Amino acid sequence: MLFGLTLREAPKEKANLPLSGPYSAGGDEPPLRELLEDPLIHMVARSDKIGRDQLVGCVENMRRRLNKNSC
């Protein structure tokens, strides 16, 4: 048991994953705005006790820092 989770042995057979999709090729990434609207991102943040405003504020703060250092 690790962090309250029981780890299971990986299945022997390979998963049959789709080879095509909106982000299946390397280099294709969703826009940040789209990620920040994703309900799954909010569920994970909520489980970490991070509110939407904190999450967006953190992203904006990092964006400003990166822009400041790139000049």
TAZIRA-V39716 format. One record per residue. N is the residue number from 1. RES is the residue in one letter. SS is DSSP state (H for helix, E for strand, L for the rest). OMEGA is omega in radians with two decimals (NA if undefined). D_CENTER is the distance of its C-alpha to the mean C-alpha in whole Angstrom. Layout:
BEGIN
N;RES;SS;OMEGA;D_CENTER, N;RES;SS;OMEGA;D_CENTER
END
This chain:
BEGIN
1;M;L;-3.11;25, 2;L;E;-3.13;22, 3;F;L;3.12;20, 4;G;L;3.14;22, 5;L;E;3.05;21, 6;T;L;-3.13;23, 7;L;L;3.12;22, 8;R;L;3.09;24, 9;E;L;3.14;25, 10;A;L;3.12;23, 11;P;L;-3.12;25, 12;K;L;-3.11;27, 13;E;L;3.13;27, 14;K;L;3.07;24, 15;A;L;3.13;22, 16;N;L;-3.08;22, 17;L;L;3.11;19, 18;P;L;-3.13;20, 19;L;L;3.12;20, 20;S;L;-3.14;20, 21;G;L;-3.05;17, 22;P;L;-3.09;16, 23;Y;L;-3.08;13, 24;S;L;-3.13;15, 25;A;L;3.11;17, 26;G;L;3.12;16, 27;G;L;3.09;15, 28;D;L;-3.14;14, 29;E;L;3.10;11, 30;P;L;3.07;10, 31;P;L;-3.13;12, 32;L;H;3.13;10, 33;R;H;3.13;12, 34;E;H;3.11;11, 35;L;H;-3.12;7, 36;L;H;3.10;9, 37;E;L;-3.08;11, 38;D;L;-3.14;9, 39;P;H;3.13;11, 40;L;H;3.09;8, 41;I;H;-3.13;6, 42;H;H;3.10;10, 43;M;H;3.13;11, 44;V;H;3.12;9, 45;A;H;-3.14;10, 46;R;H;3.12;13, 47;S;H;3.07;14, 48;D;L;3.14;13, 49;K;L;3.09;16, 50;I;L;3.14;14, 51;G;L;-3.14;15, 52;R;H;-3.13;14, 53;D;H;3.09;17, 54;Q;H;-3.13;15, 55;L;H;3.14;12, 56;V;H;3.12;13, 57;G;H;3.11;16, 58;C;H;3.13;14, 59;V;H;3.13;13, 60;E;H;3.11;16, 61;N;H;3.14;18, 62;M;H;3.11;16, 63;R;H;3.11;17, 64;R;H;-3.14;20, 65;R;H;3.13;20, 66;L;H;3.11;19, 67;N;H;3.13;22, 68;K;H;-3.10;24, 69;N;H;-3.09;24, 70;S;H;-3.11;24, 71;C;L;NA;28
END
